[in-house]
Structure formats: C-alpha cells, structure tokens
C-alpha cells in the first residue's frame, strides 16, 4: 500500500511525500523534491556562454570560448553528481534498523544504515536560521556508555527541508514502528 501527499519545503518549493507500508513493522517514507528545471539550467548556461563570447570579442582569444564550454560541462556534471538530490528516503524496519538513502540527479545513491539497537528515538528538533525558526527530523543515537545519554544526532531530509506539517507525518510513522519495538517481547 502506497500513498502520496504534496507538501512544501521550508523554501516554499513543492515536495511529495510517498509512504509505503511493506509490513506492520516496515515502512518506507520518501521525499521527492522538484526536478531540475531545464529553463534555469539553460539560462545559467546561456549567461556563462554570453559572458565568454563578450570576453572573446574583446580579447579575440578562442581559448576563452573553449574554456567556457569546458567549465560549464564540468560544472554541470559536478552539480548533478554531488549536489542535486532528487529524493531522500527513510526505510524503517522495526526489528532491524533505519536506512537513510539520498538519490542524486545523476542516478548516484548514498545510503546509511543505523542498527535499531543504536536508535534511542526519532524527534523533531527546531533551529534558528537567518532569523527564522526551522524544523528538522533527526535520529538520536544512544550512547553505549550511558543508556540515558545521546551520543550523536543524525539529521534527516537535509536537502528537501520539509515544513513542519510534513515532518509530523514522517515522525508519526516512525514513532508507530518504534513503539511496536518497545512493546514487543524481548528475546534473549
């Protein structure tokens, strides 16, 4: 069963939250941001090439045009492969752990897995940024030396930056699975 809802990011851009329940203790939550706009890409490329043509007209050096083409192509490849994230997903498996995946525009994926035994809680935190309060979801990792302490905070959805209404949906889904884990009988 999969459902999709539309939300907005902190910057006001449209994002989509897809929830897929694989089983009672396994849920996948994926946030997809806006696709790369061909219009903005064309405008940036045209601006660089027009500036290069202007420099070529003044200097009459053809290396300026070659360098502009080379720089824009390399810049585009770097942007698509290391910067532009199309989708961020969270796979919560109650008996196993939490997998966080970022899918880049180039097709590259970056995945992190956190064992459920290390997860203390999933919380919504707030921060002040540029005179605004922003909210973000994070995983609190349990300190191995102090069961009541937190050793690390892992922020989620750093690229899509969803607003509070979307974070609440994701938070509730995660908490349902975490509560099942806490109430399930522990096997030794």
N, C-alpha and C positions, 0 to 999 in steps of 0.2 A: 504494500500500500504506500503510495507516494502522493504527497500534496505539495503545491507550490503557492506561496504568497508573495506579494510585492510589498517592498518597504523602500525606505530612503536611507542613504548613508548620512553621516554627520555633515558632509559637504552638500547634501541635497540631491545627489545623483541616485537614479533608480537602481535598486538591487533586488534580487529574487532569492528567497529562502525556500529550498526544497527539503522537505522532511520525508525520509523513507524509513519505515519500520520493518526491519528484517525479521525480528522475533520480539518476544516480550522484553528481553534484556539486551537487545542490539538495535541501535538507532543511528542513522546517518543524517547529518544536517549539513547542507551545502549552501554557501552564499556565492552567488554569481553576480559579479559587477558588470557595468556596461562594457560592451565590446569596444575594441579600438575603432575610433571613428576615422574613416577614410578622408573626410573633409579636413579634419585638424591635421592629419598626417600630411596631406597634400599641401596645405597652407604652410606648414613648417618647412617642408622640403623646398617649396617654391621660394620662400623668403631667403633661405640659405643660398639657393642657386642664383637668385636675382642679385643678392649682395656680391656673390662671387663674379657674376657677369659684370657688375659695376666695377669691381676691382680689376677685372681683365681689361675692360675698356680703358681704364686709366693707365694701367701698367703694361698692357699688351703682352702679358706673360701667360701662355696657355697652361702653365702648371697650376695657376690659380683655379681654373675650371676643373682640372683633373683632381686636385686636392679637395675641392668642394664636393664632387661626386663621391670620392672615396670616403670622406669624413661622414657624409650623410648615410651612406650604406653601412659603414661600420657602426655608427650611432644607432641606426635602426635595429641592427642585429643585437647589439648590447641591450637596447631598451626592451625588445621582445623576449630575450632570453633571460634577463636578470632583473627587470624592473616591473613590467606589466603583468600583473597577476589577474587571470580571468576568473578563477574560482578558488575558494578556500572551503575545505570540508572538515568535518569533525565526525569520526566514527566512534561511537561509544558502545563498548561491549562489556557488559556488567561483570562477567567472570574473568575477563582478560585484561582490558585496559582501554586507553583512548588513543586513537590515531589521528594526527593532525596533518592534513595534506594541502599544499598550495600548488595550483596548476597555472603555469605561466602561459602567455600568449603564443610562445614558440612550441608549446607541447611539453616542455620540461616539467617534471613534477618534483617537489621536495616534500618528503614525508618524515614525520617524527612520531615515535611510539612511546607512550608513557604507561608503564605497568600499573594496574589498578591498585596494587598494594602500596604504591608510592603516592597515590592521589588522596589528599586529605579532604578537599572539597572543590567545588566549582562555584565561583562567586562573580557578581557584577561589581566592579570597582569604579570609582569616579576619579577624575583628574582634572586639574585646571590647566587649560592650554589656550594661550593667546586670549585671555580674558573671557574664556568660555568654559563651562563645565562639560566634559565629555565622559561618556561611559564606555567601559570595555569589559569583556568577559575574560576571566582568567582562571587557570587551574592552580590551586595551591598544592604544592608538593610537601609531603610530610617529612619532617626532619628525622632521620634514622636514630639520632641520639636522644631526641626529646619528642616523644609521641604527641605532645600537645603543641609543639612548635611547628613552624613552617620554614622549610629550607630554601624554597625557591618559588617564585611566582611566574607562571608561564602565560603571557597574554595571547589571546586568540583573535582571529579576524583582524589583524593589524592593517591589512591592505584595504579591505572593504569598509571598515569602520562603520558598522551599522548603528542606527539610533537605538535608543532605549527600548522602544516597543518590540523591535526585532530581537534584541538581546534577551528580553524577558521570555520570549518563546523558546529560544535555544536553552536558556537557563532552566526553564521548567522541564524540558525534555531530558536534560542531563540529570537533574535532581530526581526525576522519577526512577531512572536506572540506578543512581547512587543509593536511593532509599531501598530499592529492592535488594541491593547487595548488603546493606546494613541489616535488613530484617531476615535475610536468608540464613538458615542454619550453617554455622561454620564447620567445615570438615577438617579433622586433624590428621 
